[in-house]
Amino acid sequence: MTATAPARDLQQPKDLGLIGGLRHRLAVVALTVRDAVGPWFRVAWRYAGTIWPVTRWPGEILVALAVAIWFLLSVAFLTRAVRFPHSVLAEMRHPVMSSFVSLFPATTLLVAIGFVPWYRPVALGLFSVGVVIQLAYAAWQSAGLWRGKHPEEATTPGLYLPTVANNFISAMACGALGFHDAGLVFLGAGVFSWLSLEPVILQRLRSAGELPAALRTSLGIQLAPALVACSAWFSVNGGEADTFAKMLFGYGLLQLLFMLRLMPWYLSQPFNASFWSFSFGVSALATTGLHLGQSSPSGFFHALAVPLFIFTNVIIAMLLVRTFILLMQGKLLVRADKALLMQSEEK
């Protein structure tokens, strides 16, 4: 595909199969395309149980649910990779969808974090697998963009996923496992990848033409980097709510205001599961807000903590309800014709 590829070519490939189609629709659940509930929402509930006199069971149940969904959909994805490898390769080579493939190691790392308080050996195993895959895929996919053939129309916030989101999550996993120096290495990789990508992405959003309707919900990912970086920083600095953490949180709040301003624009299309892209940043907002609020017995951050937590729960609940309605209407899971997959294998 050349740099002059029309916007219609940036849509989902037609032969990705059931799981490929599902992942495209849930793709931008910022980093948990494989979970029906945002990961940071589960983390927020688990964290709330440690600082407030509320039961931790909602958080633990949601983490267990996430692990089960991750396992089932990962098995399904790997089965497709074995049976129809060309459909997976088509996804990996697609200028937009290739970024979302990196959510496989990202969700693996998030599950590893979930296992830390339960069973450390499993957490270590999942962490090792997730880190190796995310680094290998980032080197293959992101470095591959440097050859000058990436279409400008495909420059969306999804590009943050392979190098920014995955390195921040790796830093968080390192912090949870006690590997703080390694966590700082991953945090640095994520921060400087973010700083190098953001000007390019914002320039494209401002001046290179309107995003196609199907790609507008990828803006939800734009909310996440600062807030996930803040959470990663907490993971490796001992949880200290220092000046750098507050600055990151402030930039995240600014991005939230931008997302609210653009609501009429991206809500002009019917609801679909790609709206879960907003859950990643919104839920990270709750987690970091709780941490900052807990660090201050009074003042600005203390006042924000509860409203942001409530706001996150409302948004996630709305997403769940709308997604359930899609499922009942038969519009969430779309089974691809097996013949199409077989044709792709024969090419």
NUTORKOL-283415 format. One record per residue (C-alpha): residue number from 1; residue in one letter; x, y, z. Coordinates in steps of 0.25 Angstrom, whole numbers, always signed. Example, Ala and Ser with C-alpha at 12.3 -4.5 7.8 and 13.67 -1.06 7.14 Angstrom:
! NUTORKOL-283415
+-----+--------+-------+-------+-------+
: num : residu :    px :    py :    pz :
+-----+--------+-------+-------+-------+
:   1 :      A :   +49 :   -18 :   +31 :
:   2 :      S :   +55 :    -4 :   +29 :
+-----+--------+-------+-------+-------+
***
This chain:
! NUTORKOL-283415
+-----+--------+-------+-------+-------+
: num : residu :    px :    py :    pz :
+-----+--------+-------+-------+-------+
:   1 :      M :    +0 :    +0 :    +0 :
:   2 :      T :    +6 :   +13 :    -4 :
:   3 :      A :    +5 :   +27 :    +3 :
:   4 :      T :    -7 :   +31 :    -6 :
:   5 :      A :   -16 :   +19 :    -1 :
:   6 :      P :   -30 :   +24 :    -1 :
:   7 :      A :   -37 :   +25 :   +13 :
:   8 :      R :   -46 :   +13 :   +10 :
:   9 :      D :   -34 :    +4 :    +9 :
:  10 :      L :   -31 :    +7 :   +23 :
:  11 :      Q :   -43 :    +0 :   +28 :
:  12 :      Q :   -43 :   -14 :   +34 :
:  13 :      P :   -38 :   -25 :   +24 :
:  14 :      K :   -49 :   -33 :   +20 :
:  15 :      D :   -43 :   -47 :   +23 :
:  16 :      L :   -40 :   -46 :   +37 :
:  17 :      G :   -49 :   -56 :   +42 :
:  18 :      L :   -58 :   -57 :   +55 :
:  19 :      I :   -47 :   -53 :   +65 :
:  20 :      G :   -41 :   -43 :   +55 :
:  21 :      G :   -54 :   -36 :   +53 :
:  22 :      L :   -57 :   -37 :   +68 :
:  23 :      R :   -43 :   -31 :   +72 :
:  24 :      H :   -45 :   -20 :   +61 :
:  25 :      R :   -58 :   -16 :   +68 :
:  26 :      L :   -52 :   -17 :   +82 :
:  27 :      A :   -39 :   -14 :   +77 :
:  28 :      V :   -37 :    +0 :   +83 :
:  29 :      V :   -41 :    -4 :   +97 :
:  30 :      A :   -28 :    +2 :   +99 :
:  31 :      L :   -21 :    -9 :  +102 :
:  32 :      T :   -31 :   -19 :  +106 :
:  33 :      V :   -37 :   -22 :   +93 :
:  34 :      R :   -39 :   -36 :   +98 :
:  35 :      D :   -47 :   -32 :  +111 :
:  36 :      A :   -61 :   -28 :  +112 :
:  37 :      V :   -58 :   -19 :  +123 :
:  38 :      G :   -47 :    -9 :  +123 :
:  39 :      P :   -34 :   -14 :  +131 :
:  40 :      W :   -32 :    -1 :  +138 :
:  41 :      F :   -46 :    -2 :  +143 :
:  42 :      R :   -43 :   -15 :  +150 :
:  43 :      V :   -30 :    -9 :  +155 :
:  44 :      A :   -37 :    +3 :  +160 :
:  45 :      W :   -47 :    -5 :  +168 :
:  46 :      R :   -36 :   -14 :  +174 :
:  47 :      Y :   -28 :    -1 :  +178 :
:  48 :      A :   -41 :    +5 :  +184 :
:  49 :      G :   -42 :    -7 :  +193 :
:  50 :      T :   -28 :    -4 :  +198 :
:  51 :      I :   -31 :   +10 :  +202 :
:  52 :      W :   -46 :   +11 :  +205 :
:  53 :      P :   -54 :    +3 :  +215 :
:  54 :      V :   -61 :    -4 :  +203 :
:  55 :      T :   -60 :   -19 :  +200 :
:  56 :      R :   -49 :   -23 :  +190 :
:  57 :      W :   -58 :   -34 :  +184 :
:  58 :      P :   -63 :   -26 :  +172 :
:  59 :      G :   -49 :   -23 :  +168 :
:  60 :      E :   -44 :   -38 :  +170 :
:  61 :      I :   -57 :   -43 :  +163 :
:  62 :      L :   -54 :   -34 :  +151 :
:  63 :      V :   -40 :   -38 :  +150 :
:  64 :      A :   -44 :   -53 :  +150 :
:  65 :      L :   -54 :   -50 :  +139 :
:  66 :      A :   -43 :   -42 :  +131 :
:  67 :      V :   -34 :   -54 :  +132 :
:  68 :      A :   -44 :   -64 :  +127 :
:  69 :      I :   -48 :   -55 :  +115 :
:  70 :      W :   -33 :   -53 :  +112 :
:  71 :      F :   -30 :   -68 :  +112 :
:  72 :      L :   -42 :   -71 :  +103 :
:  73 :      L :   -40 :   -61 :   +93 :
:  74 :      S :   -25 :   -63 :   +93 :
:  75 :      V :   -27 :   -78 :   +90 :
:  76 :      A :   -37 :   -74 :   +79 :
:  77 :      F :   -27 :   -64 :   +73 :
:  78 :      L :   -15 :   -74 :   +74 :
:  79 :      T :   -24 :   -84 :   +67 :
:  80 :      R :   -27 :   -75 :   +56 :
:  81 :      A :   -12 :   -72 :   +54 :
:  82 :      V :   -10 :   -87 :   +53 :
:  83 :      R :   -21 :   -90 :   +44 :
:  84 :      F :   -22 :   -77 :   +35 :
:  85 :      P :    -8 :   -71 :   +37 :
:  86 :      H :   -10 :   -62 :   +24 :
:  87 :      S :   -22 :   -55 :   +31 :
:  88 :      V :   -13 :   -52 :   +43 :
:  89 :      L :    -2 :   -47 :   +34 :
:  90 :      A :   -11 :   -38 :   +26 :
:  91 :      E :   -15 :   -32 :   +40 :
:  92 :      M :    -1 :   -30 :   +44 :
:  93 :      R :    +2 :   -23 :   +30 :
:  94 :      H :   -10 :   -14 :   +30 :
:  95 :      P :    -6 :    +0 :   +33 :
:  96 :      V :   -17 :    +2 :   +43 :
:  97 :      M :   -20 :   -12 :   +49 :
:  98 :      S :    -5 :   -15 :   +51 :
:  99 :      S :    -4 :    -6 :   +63 :
: 100 :      F :   -15 :   -13 :   +70 :
: 101 :      V :    -9 :   -27 :   +69 :
: 102 :      S :    +1 :   -22 :   +80 :
: 103 :      L :   -11 :   -23 :   +89 :
: 104 :      F :    -8 :   -38 :   +90 :
: 105 :      P :    +4 :   -36 :   +98 :
: 106 :      A :    -2 :   -24 :  +105 :
: 107 :      T :   -13 :   -31 :  +111 :
: 108 :      T :    -4 :   -43 :  +115 :
: 109 :      L :    +4 :   -33 :  +123 :
: 110 :      L :    -8 :   -27 :  +129 :
: 111 :      V :   -13 :   -42 :  +133 :
: 112 :      A :    +1 :   -44 :  +139 :
: 113 :      I :    -1 :   -32 :  +148 :
: 114 :      G :   -14 :   -37 :  +152 :
: 115 :      F :    -7 :   -50 :  +156 :
: 116 :      V :    +3 :   -44 :  +165 :
: 117 :      P :    -5 :   -44 :  +178 :
: 118 :      W :   -10 :   -58 :  +175 :
: 119 :      Y :    +2 :   -66 :  +170 :
: 120 :      R :   +15 :   -60 :  +166 :
: 121 :      P :   +21 :   -71 :  +158 :
: 122 :      V :    +9 :   -70 :  +148 :
: 123 :      A :   +11 :   -55 :  +148 :
: 124 :      L :   +26 :   -57 :  +145 :
: 125 :      G :   +23 :   -66 :  +133 :
: 126 :      L :   +12 :   -57 :  +127 :
: 127 :      F :   +21 :   -45 :  +129 :
: 128 :      S :   +33 :   -52 :  +122 :
: 129 :      V :   +24 :   -56 :  +110 :
: 130 :      G :   +17 :   -43 :  +109 :
: 131 :      V :   +30 :   -35 :  +109 :
: 132 :      V :   +37 :   -43 :   +99 :
: 133 :      I :   +26 :   -43 :   +89 :
: 134 :      Q :   +23 :   -28 :   +91 :
: 135 :      L :   +38 :   -24 :   +89 :
: 136 :      A :   +39 :   -33 :   +77 :
: 137 :      Y :   +26 :   -28 :   +71 :
: 138 :      A :   +29 :   -14 :   +73 :
: 139 :      A :   +43 :   -15 :   +67 :
: 140 :      W :   +36 :   -22 :   +55 :
: 141 :      Q :   +24 :   -13 :   +53 :
: 142 :      S :   +29 :    +1 :   +58 :
: 143 :      A :   +43 :    +0 :   +52 :
: 144 :      G :   +36 :    -4 :   +39 :
: 145 :      L :   +29 :    +9 :   +38 :
: 146 :      W :   +42 :   +16 :   +36 :
: 147 :      R :   +43 :   +12 :   +22 :
: 148 :      G :   +35 :   +23 :   +17 :
: 149 :      K :   +23 :   +15 :   +12 :
: 150 :      H :   +13 :   +17 :   +23 :
: 151 :      P :    +1 :   +25 :   +18 :
: 152 :      E :    -2 :   +38 :   +25 :
: 153 :      E :   -17 :   +35 :   +26 :
: 154 :      A :   -13 :   +23 :   +35 :
: 155 :      T :    -6 :   +32 :   +45 :
: 156 :      T :   -16 :   +30 :   +56 :
: 157 :      P :   -15 :   +29 :   +72 :
: 158 :      G :   -14 :   +14 :   +70 :
: 159 :      L :    +1 :   +16 :   +67 :
: 160 :      Y :    +3 :   +18 :   +82 :
: 161 :      L :    +0 :    +4 :   +85 :
: 162 :      P :   +12 :    -4 :   +81 :
: 163 :      T :   +23 :    +5 :   +87 :
: 164 :      V :   +16 :   +14 :   +97 :
: 165 :      A :    +5 :    +6 :  +103 :
: 166 :      N :   +13 :    -7 :  +103 :
: 167 :      N :   +25 :    -1 :  +110 :
: 168 :      F :   +17 :    +7 :  +120 :
: 169 :      I :    +9 :    -6 :  +124 :
: 170 :      S :   +23 :   -14 :  +124 :
: 171 :      A :   +28 :    -3 :  +134 :
: 172 :      M :   +15 :    -5 :  +142 :
: 173 :      A :   +17 :   -20 :  +142 :
: 174 :      C :   +32 :   -18 :  +146 :
: 175 :      G :   +28 :   -10 :  +158 :
: 176 :      A :   +17 :   -20 :  +162 :
: 177 :      L :   +28 :   -31 :  +162 :
: 178 :      G :   +39 :   -23 :  +169 :
: 179 :      F :   +48 :   -20 :  +157 :
: 180 :      H :   +49 :    -5 :  +158 :
: 181 :      D :   +61 :    -3 :  +150 :
: 182 :      A :   +56 :   -10 :  +138 :
: 183 :      G :   +43 :    -3 :  +140 :
: 184 :      L :   +50 :   +10 :  +139 :
: 185 :      V :   +56 :    +5 :  +126 :
: 186 :      F :   +42 :    +2 :  +120 :
: 187 :      L :   +36 :   +15 :  +125 :
: 188 :      G :   +47 :   +23 :  +118 :
: 189 :      A :   +45 :   +15 :  +105 :
: 190 :      G :   +30 :   +18 :  +106 :
: 191 :      V :   +31 :   +33 :  +110 :
: 192 :      F :   +41 :   +36 :   +98 :
: 193 :      S :   +33 :   +28 :   +89 :
: 194 :      W :   +20 :   +36 :   +93 :
: 195 :      L :   +28 :   +49 :   +91 :
: 196 :      S :   +32 :   +46 :   +77 :
: 197 :      L :   +19 :   +41 :   +73 :
: 198 :      E :    +9 :   +51 :   +79 :
: 199 :      P :   +14 :   +63 :   +70 :
: 200 :      V :   +12 :   +54 :   +57 :
: 201 :      I :    -2 :   +49 :   +61 :
: 202 :      L :    -7 :   +63 :   +65 :
: 203 :      Q :    -2 :   +69 :   +52 :
: 204 :      R :    -9 :   +58 :   +45 :
: 205 :      L :   -22 :   +61 :   +53 :
: 206 :      R :   -21 :   +76 :   +51 :
: 207 :      S :   -17 :   +77 :   +37 :
: 208 :      A :   -17 :   +64 :   +28 :
: 209 :      G :   -32 :   +63 :   +26 :
: 210 :      E :   -44 :   +58 :   +35 :
: 211 :      L :   -42 :   +44 :   +40 :
: 212 :      P :   -52 :   +34 :   +34 :
: 213 :      A :   -64 :   +31 :   +43 :
: 214 :      A :   -60 :   +17 :   +46 :
: 215 :      L :   -46 :   +22 :   +51 :
: 216 :      R :   -51 :   +34 :   +60 :
: 217 :      T :   -53 :   +25 :   +72 :
: 218 :      S :   -38 :   +23 :   +72 :
: 219 :      L :   -37 :   +37 :   +78 :
: 220 :      G :   -41 :   +30 :   +91 :
: 221 :      I :   -26 :   +25 :   +91 :
: 222 :      Q :   -21 :   +39 :   +91 :
: 223 :      L :   -27 :   +41 :  +106 :
: 224 :      A :   -18 :   +29 :  +111 :
: 225 :      P :    -3 :   +32 :  +109 :
: 226 :      A :    -1 :   +43 :  +120 :
: 227 :      L :   -10 :   +35 :  +130 :
: 228 :      V :    -4 :   +22 :  +128 :
: 229 :      A :   +10 :   +28 :  +129 :
: 230 :      C :    +6 :   +34 :  +142 :
: 231 :      S :    +1 :   +20 :  +147 :
: 232 :      A :   +14 :   +14 :  +142 :
: 233 :      W :   +22 :   +24 :  +149 :
: 234 :      F :   +15 :   +21 :  +162 :
: 235 :      S :   +19 :    +7 :  +160 :
: 236 :      V :   +33 :    +9 :  +159 :
: 237 :      N :   +35 :   +21 :  +169 :
: 238 :      G :   +30 :   +14 :  +181 :
: 239 :      G :   +16 :   +21 :  +179 :
: 240 :      E :   +21 :   +35 :  +182 :
: 241 :      A :   +11 :   +45 :  +177 :
: 242 :      D :   +22 :   +55 :  +173 :
: 243 :      T :   +22 :   +67 :  +164 :
: 244 :      F :   +24 :   +59 :  +151 :
: 245 :      A :   +12 :   +50 :  +154 :
: 246 :      K :    +4 :   +62 :  +156 :
: 247 :      M :    +8 :   +68 :  +143 :
: 248 :      L :    +5 :   +55 :  +136 :
: 249 :      F :    -9 :   +55 :  +142 :
: 250 :      G :   -11 :   +69 :  +138 :
: 251 :      Y :    -8 :   +67 :  +124 :
: 252 :      G :   -18 :   +55 :  +125 :
: 253 :      L :   -29 :   +64 :  +130 :
: 254 :      L :   -27 :   +73 :  +118 :
: 255 :      Q :   -28 :   +62 :  +108 :
: 256 :      L :   -41 :   +58 :  +115 :
: 257 :      L :   -46 :   +72 :  +113 :
: 258 :      F :   -43 :   +71 :   +98 :
: 259 :      M :   -50 :   +57 :   +97 :
: 260 :      L :   -62 :   +64 :  +103 :
: 261 :      R :   -62 :   +75 :   +93 :
: 262 :      L :   -61 :   +65 :   +82 :
: 263 :      M :   -73 :   +56 :   +86 :
: 264 :      P :   -83 :   +61 :   +76 :
: 265 :      W :   -72 :   +58 :   +65 :
: 266 :      Y :   -69 :   +44 :   +69 :
: 267 :      L :   -83 :   +41 :   +74 :
: 268 :      S :   -89 :   +44 :   +60 :
: 269 :      Q :   -87 :   +29 :   +56 :
: 270 :      P :   -95 :   +18 :   +63 :
: 271 :      F :   -90 :   +12 :   +75 :
: 272 :      N :   -80 :    +0 :   +73 :
: 273 :      A :   -70 :    -7 :   +81 :
: 274 :      S :   -59 :    +1 :   +77 :
: 275 :      F :   -64 :   +12 :   +87 :
: 276 :      W :   -57 :    +4 :   +97 :
: 277 :      S :   -45 :   +11 :   +93 :
: 278 :      F :   -49 :   +22 :  +103 :
: 279 :      S :   -49 :   +12 :  +115 :
: 280 :      F :   -34 :   +11 :  +115 :
: 281 :      G :   -32 :   +25 :  +118 :
: 282 :      V :   -44 :   +28 :  +126 :
: 283 :      S :   -41 :   +16 :  +136 :
: 284 :      A :   -26 :   +20 :  +137 :
: 285 :      L :   -32 :   +34 :  +141 :
: 286 :      A :   -39 :   +27 :  +152 :
: 287 :      T :   -27 :   +19 :  +157 :
: 288 :      T :   -17 :   +31 :  +157 :
: 289 :      G :   -28 :   +40 :  +163 :
: 290 :      L :   -30 :   +30 :  +174 :
: 291 :      H :   -15 :   +29 :  +177 :
: 292 :      L :   -13 :   +45 :  +177 :
: 293 :      G :   -25 :   +47 :  +185 :
: 294 :      Q :   -20 :   +37 :  +195 :
: 295 :      S :    -7 :   +44 :  +196 :
: 296 :      S :   -14 :   +57 :  +200 :
: 297 :      P :   -23 :   +57 :  +212 :
: 298 :      S :   -29 :   +70 :  +207 :
: 299 :      G :   -28 :   +79 :  +195 :
: 300 :      F :   -30 :   +78 :  +180 :
: 301 :      F :   -26 :   +64 :  +177 :
: 302 :      H :   -34 :   +59 :  +189 :
: 303 :      A :   -46 :   +66 :  +184 :
: 304 :      L :   -45 :   +60 :  +170 :
: 305 :      A :   -43 :   +45 :  +174 :
: 306 :      V :   -57 :   +41 :  +177 :
: 307 :      P :   -64 :   +49 :  +166 :
: 308 :      L :   -54 :   +43 :  +156 :
: 309 :      F :   -56 :   +29 :  +161 :
: 310 :      I :   -71 :   +31 :  +160 :
: 311 :      F :   -70 :   +37 :  +146 :
: 312 :      T :   -62 :   +24 :  +142 :
: 313 :      N :   -72 :   +15 :  +147 :
: 314 :      V :   -83 :   +22 :  +140 :
: 315 :      I :   -75 :   +22 :  +126 :
: 316 :      I :   -72 :    +7 :  +128 :
: 317 :      A :   -86 :    +4 :  +132 :
: 318 :      M :   -91 :   +11 :  +119 :
: 319 :      L :   -81 :    +4 :  +110 :
: 320 :      L :   -86 :   -10 :  +116 :
: 321 :      V :  -100 :    -7 :  +114 :
: 322 :      R :   -99 :    -2 :  +100 :
: 323 :      T :   -89 :   -14 :   +97 :
: 324 :      F :   -99 :   -24 :  +103 :
: 325 :      I :  -110 :   -18 :   +94 :
: 326 :      L :  -101 :   -20 :   +82 :
: 327 :      L :   -99 :   -34 :   +86 :
: 328 :      M :  -114 :   -37 :   +87 :
: 329 :      Q :  -116 :   -30 :   +74 :
: 330 :      G :  -106 :   -39 :   +67 :
: 331 :      K :   -97 :   -28 :   +63 :
: 332 :      L :   -85 :   -30 :   +72 :
: 333 :      L :   -80 :   -43 :   +67 :
: 334 :      V :   -80 :   -45 :   +52 :
: 335 :      R :   -75 :   -58 :   +47 :
: 336 :      A :   -67 :   -58 :   +35 :
: 337 :      D :   -69 :   -67 :   +23 :
: 338 :      K :   -59 :   -78 :   +24 :
: 339 :      A :   -58 :   -78 :    +9 :
: 340 :      L :   -52 :   -64 :   +10 :
: 341 :      L :   -41 :   -69 :   +20 :
: 342 :      M :   -38 :   -81 :   +11 :
: 343 :      Q :   -37 :   -72 :    -1 :
: 344 :      S :   -27 :   -64 :    +7 :
: 345 :      E :   -19 :   -76 :   +10 :
: 346 :      E :   -18 :   -80 :    -5 :
: 347 :      K :   -13 :   -66 :   -10 :
+-----+--------+-------+-------+-------+
***
